[in-house]
Amino acid sequence: MEIKRFLKRLIVLIALLLMISVFTSKVNAMTIVIDPGHGGNDPGALRGDVHEADLNLKIARYLRDYLNDYLDMNVLLTHEDSTMDLPDRADFARNNRADLLISVHVNNSVLPFSNGAEAYVTYRTELPKYNEQMTALGNKILNNISSLGIANGGVRTRIAANDENEDEYKYYDGQNGDYYGIIRRSMKGGHETSLGPNFSDGSGISTILVEHAYMSNDHDYNLINSDDKLKALAKADADAIAEFYSLKKAPSKTDVGGYLFNAKFYADKYEDLRNSYGYNEELLRTHYYVFGIREGRTASPVFDPVYYLNKYNDLRIAFGNDYTALYNHFLSFGIDEGRASSVVFDSGYYLGKYSDLQNAFGNNNYRDGLVHFINFGMKEGRVGSTEFDAGYYLNLYPDLQKAFGNTNYYEALNHFLIFGINEGRSGILK
């Protein structure tokens, strides 16, 4: 009886420690929310068939990637090319207790000579983190952008017009609010229609809106009309943010994000995607990043979000069914902790099983272990988890040997994940 009670307490203690490890990583992290301007049904400004929203989203994604290179970062996008109103964007930042909200835009004007990059911040000075610090950050961003050949248009404030008499356009003291909704609503609350709270208590979010260039200006447009140029803009933003907040670079790690998507696997696994997109890699990739991740779909043998969620109680407690957060957790923490991420792949088990991998990568370089499994291990018939052995699977079923041969372990593994599990086939000797 005493042993049972001890074991129960031990299990509870372990669960609590795991929960603490998840929450501590988030508590200590700096949270930056990036808002790609417009999106979904709102294309923003247009230049021919070029939509501002598409440019904004690309810059935002590149910026996220650059910021994730730094230690203790929790970088979130308000949306991935979906229709989202300003109140919801502001509340997303407020609910995530963002240390910074940066709204990413490209400007437009009927005047073809209008040019340059501009930044907008709140005019309110209750706390340094509002106007003072955002102005300083804006100057760093614009200075970096100007090094790319785009004129520095300065950091500005803009106040709502006096004819906007509704309380939602004013602040708690009756003064006119900021003109730009993303700034105003981040200060007082996304859906606040009254004068709102006194944000002298720090409840307002430090917010900056960056207009990176004028797409209506030929000179500016020539500096933003390719992915490489948009990436340079994002790096200008990221470098300024890193300098301003004294961010520290994380040790170099293998980026495994790209290994969580395989177009053929994704199409083979989901009939609705095959019917809609065939095997068009670009369309399938877009679907995965816009819809598939948040729907909990599996796009690679090494990461099954439903399996990952069900495997770990601490993740269920922390994230519920938020598959986007779960995906980000695996990329930021789970892979480095050696967590099992699919029925066929457990990075900790994989490295521990093969001494040649330990010699090549060390005992806990789980990222390179995952890459090895994708590029070589699956084809070599290596066992990636305690729950599946491709060699055993092939030998057990004559129809699979007939279809794939005796050594096509890669196809055998994919068959198990796409068909075998649903057919009730065994993947390992019990």
Secondary structure as UniProt FT lines:
FT   HELIX           2..28
FT   STRAND          30..36
FT   TURN            40..41
FT   STRAND          46..47
FT   TURN            48..49
FT   STRAND          50..51
FT   HELIX           52..67
FT   TURN            68..69
FT   TURN            71..72
FT   STRAND          73..77
FT   HELIX           86..95
FT   TURN            96..97
FT   STRAND          100..107
FT   TURN            112..113
FT   STRAND          117..121
FT   TURN            128..130
FT   HELIX           131..146
FT   TURN            147..149
FT   STRAND          152..156
FT   TURN            162..163
FT   HELIX           167..169
FT   TURN            172..173
FT   HELIX           181..188
FT   TURN            190..191
FT   HELIX           199..201
FT   TURN            202..203
FT   STRAND          207..214
FT   TURN            215..216
FT   HELIX           218..221
FT   TURN            222..224
FT   HELIX           227..244
FT   TURN            245..246
FT   HELIX           257..260
FT   HELIX           263..269
FT   HELIX           271..277
FT   TURN            278..279
FT   HELIX           281..287
FT   HELIX           288..292
FT   HELIX           293..295
FT   TURN            301..302
FT   HELIX           305..311
FT   HELIX           313..319
FT   TURN            320..321
FT   HELIX           323..329
FT   HELIX           330..334
FT   TURN            335..338
FT   STRAND          340..342
FT   TURN            343..344
FT   STRAND          345..346
FT   HELIX           347..353
FT   HELIX           355..361
FT   HELIX           366..372
FT   HELIX           373..377
FT   HELIX           378..380
FT   TURN            386..387
FT   HELIX           390..396
FT   HELIX           398..404
FT   HELIX           409..415
FT   HELIX           416..420
FT   TURN            421..424
//
